[in-house]
Amino acid sequence: MPEISFEIYPADRPVLEKILASSGYFYDFEIEVALSLADETFTQGQEKSGYYWVRLLEEGKVIGFANFGPNPSSVHSWDLYWIAIQEEHRKKHYGSVILKEVEERVRTLGAKILWIETSGRPLYEPTRHFYTRNGYELEATLREFYGPGDPKLVYRKEL
């Protein structure tokens, strides 16, 4: 079983980019947003930046990660911003391992609800199934949010 780490290092940046690109799910600008959150974490730390991380390591190499943080407009809601597994490690249930670690971590930090936003494009059907399989409920749909035919779907789970 891979190892879990709650730390993130500047040397992780290239592998985070590789993991995101390997999925084929994300637009280039979305990958840049994820990397900018990592950069902010590198300079400010997790608590000050508000961006927390879980890394999944196999033989010392990062094969997956999640990024999450408190919602600044709520007293008890946290948001999952990114969760990704290196393409060749998908379908091993590692996403669920990472998600459970995120849920436990945010619960210990005072969260009552974890929110997740994702795309409604057909490409994301496995992602949506992953969230529902892990106990998340579809709370809202924002039509045409990301672009024509690409709604934002908002999932939630009470922790």
Contacts in CASP RR format, 6 or more apart in sequence:
PFRMAT RR
TARGET T0000
AUTHOR 0000-0000-0000
METHOD contacts of the structure
MODEL  1
MPEISFEIYPADRPVLEKILASSGYFYDFEIEVALSLADETFTQGQEKSG
YYWVRLLEEGKVIGFANFGPNPSSVHSWDLYWIAIQEEHRKKHYGSVILK
EVEERVRTLGAKILWIETSGRPLYEPTRHFYTRNGYELEATLREFYGPGD
PKLVYRKEL
1 97 0 8 1.000
2 56 0 8 1.000
2 57 0 8 1.000
2 58 0 8 1.000
2 63 0 8 1.000
2 94 0 8 1.000
2 97 0 8 1.000
3 56 0 8 1.000
3 57 0 8 1.000
3 58 0 8 1.000
3 60 0 8 1.000
4 54 0 8 1.000
4 55 0 8 1.000
4 56 0 8 1.000
4 57 0 8 1.000
4 97 0 8 1.000
4 98 0 8 1.000
4 101 0 8 1.000
5 54 0 8 1.000
5 55 0 8 1.000
5 57 0 8 1.000
6 52 0 8 1.000
6 53 0 8 1.000
6 54 0 8 1.000
6 55 0 8 1.000
6 105 0 8 1.000
7 53 0 8 1.000
7 55 0 8 1.000
8 38 0 8 1.000
8 41 0 8 1.000
8 42 0 8 1.000
8 46 0 8 1.000
8 53 0 8 1.000
8 55 0 8 1.000
8 65 0 8 1.000
9 42 0 8 1.000
10 42 0 8 1.000
12 38 0 8 1.000
12 55 0 8 1.000
12 62 0 8 1.000
12 65 0 8 1.000
13 35 0 8 1.000
13 38 0 8 1.000
13 39 0 8 1.000
13 42 0 8 1.000
15 61 0 8 1.000
15 62 0 8 1.000
16 34 0 8 1.000
16 35 0 8 1.000
16 38 0 8 1.000
16 62 0 8 1.000
16 65 0 8 1.000
17 31 0 8 1.000
17 35 0 8 1.000
18 86 0 8 1.000
19 62 0 8 1.000
19 63 0 8 1.000
19 64 0 8 1.000
19 65 0 8 1.000
19 84 0 8 1.000
19 85 0 8 1.000
19 86 0 8 1.000
20 26 0 8 1.000
20 30 0 8 1.000
20 31 0 8 1.000
20 34 0 8 1.000
20 82 0 8 1.000
20 84 0 8 1.000
21 31 0 8 1.000
22 86 0 8 1.000
22 87 0 8 1.000
22 88 0 8 1.000
23 84 0 8 1.000
23 85 0 8 1.000
23 87 0 8 1.000
23 90 0 8 1.000
25 119 0 8 1.000
25 123 0 8 1.000
25 124 0 8 1.000
25 127 0 8 1.000
26 34 0 8 1.000
34 67 0 8 1.000
34 81 0 8 1.000
34 82 0 8 1.000
37 49 0 8 1.000
37 51 0 8 1.000
37 67 0 8 1.000
37 81 0 8 1.000
37 82 0 8 1.000
38 51 0 8 1.000
38 53 0 8 1.000
38 67 0 8 1.000
40 49 0 8 1.000
40 51 0 8 1.000
41 49 0 8 1.000
41 50 0 8 1.000
41 51 0 8 1.000
41 53 0 8 1.000
43 49 0 8 1.000
46 52 0 8 1.000
46 53 0 8 1.000
50 69 0 8 1.000
50 70 0 8 1.000
51 67 0 8 1.000
51 68 0 8 1.000
51 69 0 8 1.000
51 81 0 8 1.000
52 67 0 8 1.000
52 68 0 8 1.000
52 69 0 8 1.000
52 105 0 8 1.000
52 106 0 8 1.000
52 109 0 8 1.000
53 65 0 8 1.000
53 66 0 8 1.000
53 67 0 8 1.000
53 68 0 8 1.000
54 65 0 8 1.000
54 66 0 8 1.000
54 68 0 8 1.000
54 98 0 8 1.000
54 101 0 8 1.000
54 102 0 8 1.000
54 105 0 8 1.000
55 62 0 8 1.000
55 64 0 8 1.000
55 65 0 8 1.000
56 62 0 8 1.000
56 63 0 8 1.000
56 64 0 8 1.000
56 65 0 8 1.000
56 85 0 8 1.000
56 94 0 8 1.000
56 95 0 8 1.000
56 97 0 8 1.000
56 98 0 8 1.000
57 63 0 8 1.000
58 89 0 8 1.000
63 85 0 8 1.000
63 86 0 8 1.000
63 89 0 8 1.000
63 94 0 8 1.000
64 84 0 8 1.000
64 85 0 8 1.000
64 86 0 8 1.000
64 89 0 8 1.000
64 94 0 8 1.000
64 95 0 8 1.000
64 98 0 8 1.000
65 82 0 8 1.000
65 83 0 8 1.000
65 84 0 8 1.000
65 98 0 8 1.000
66 80 0 8 1.000
66 82 0 8 1.000
66 83 0 8 1.000
66 84 0 8 1.000
66 98 0 8 1.000
66 99 0 8 1.000
66 101 0 8 1.000
66 102 0 8 1.000
67 80 0 8 1.000
67 81 0 8 1.000
67 82 0 8 1.000
67 83 0 8 1.000
68 78 0 8 1.000
68 79 0 8 1.000
68 80 0 8 1.000
68 81 0 8 1.000
68 102 0 8 1.000
68 105 0 8 1.000
68 106 0 8 1.000
68 114 0 8 1.000
69 78 0 8 1.000
69 79 0 8 1.000
69 81 0 8 1.000
69 106 0 8 1.000
70 77 0 8 1.000
70 78 0 8 1.000
70 79 0 8 1.000
70 109 0 8 1.000
70 111 0 8 1.000
71 77 0 8 1.000
71 78 0 8 1.000
71 79 0 8 1.000
71 115 0 8 1.000
74 113 0 8 1.000
76 110 0 8 1.000
76 111 0 8 1.000
76 112 0 8 1.000
76 113 0 8 1.000
77 111 0 8 1.000
77 112 0 8 1.000
77 113 0 8 1.000
77 114 0 8 1.000
77 115 0 8 1.000
78 106 0 8 1.000
78 109 0 8 1.000
78 111 0 8 1.000
78 113 0 8 1.000
78 114 0 8 1.000
78 115 0 8 1.000
79 114 0 8 1.000
79 115 0 8 1.000
79 116 0 8 1.000
79 117 0 8 1.000
80 99 0 8 1.000
80 102 0 8 1.000
80 114 0 8 1.000
80 115 0 8 1.000
80 116 0 8 1.000
83 95 0 8 1.000
83 98 0 8 1.000
83 99 0 8 1.000
83 102 0 8 1.000
85 92 0 8 1.000
85 94 0 8 1.000
85 95 0 8 1.000
85 98 0 8 1.000
95 130 0 8 1.000
96 130 0 8 1.000
96 133 0 8 1.000
96 134 0 8 1.000
99 134 0 8 1.000
100 134 0 8 1.000
102 114 0 8 1.000
103 114 0 8 1.000
103 157 0 8 1.000
103 159 0 8 1.000
106 114 0 8 1.000
106 159 0 8 1.000
107 159 0 8 1.000
111 159 0 8 1.000
112 158 0 8 1.000
112 159 0 8 1.000
113 156 0 8 1.000
113 157 0 8 1.000
113 158 0 8 1.000
113 159 0 8 1.000
114 156 0 8 1.000
114 157 0 8 1.000
114 159 0 8 1.000
115 139 0 8 1.000
115 154 0 8 1.000
115 155 0 8 1.000
115 156 0 8 1.000
116 131 0 8 1.000
116 136 0 8 1.000
116 154 0 8 1.000
116 155 0 8 1.000
116 156 0 8 1.000
116 157 0 8 1.000
117 152 0 8 1.000
117 153 0 8 1.000
117 154 0 8 1.000
117 155 0 8 1.000
118 124 0 8 1.000
118 127 0 8 1.000
118 128 0 8 1.000
118 131 0 8 1.000
118 152 0 8 1.000
118 153 0 8 1.000
118 155 0 8 1.000
119 127 0 8 1.000
119 146 0 8 1.000
119 150 0 8 1.000
119 151 0 8 1.000
119 152 0 8 1.000
119 153 0 8 1.000
120 128 0 8 1.000
120 150 0 8 1.000
120 151 0 8 1.000
120 152 0 8 1.000
120 153 0 8 1.000
121 146 0 8 1.000
121 149 0 8 1.000
121 150 0 8 1.000
128 138 0 8 1.000
128 153 0 8 1.000
131 155 0 8 1.000
132 138 0 8 1.000
132 155 0 8 1.000
134 157 0 8 1.000
135 157 0 8 1.000
136 155 0 8 1.000
136 156 0 8 1.000
136 157 0 8 1.000
137 155 0 8 1.000
137 156 0 8 1.000
137 157 0 8 1.000
138 153 0 8 1.000
138 154 0 8 1.000
138 155 0 8 1.000
139 154 0 8 1.000
139 155 0 8 1.000
139 156 0 8 1.000
140 153 0 8 1.000
140 154 0 8 1.000
141 151 0 8 1.000
141 152 0 8 1.000
141 153 0 8 1.000
141 154 0 8 1.000
142 151 0 8 1.000
142 152 0 8 1.000
142 153 0 8 1.000
142 154 0 8 1.000
143 149 0 8 1.000
143 151 0 8 1.000
144 150 0 8 1.000
144 151 0 8 1.000
145 151 0 8 1.000
145 152 0 8 1.000
146 152 0 8 1.000
END
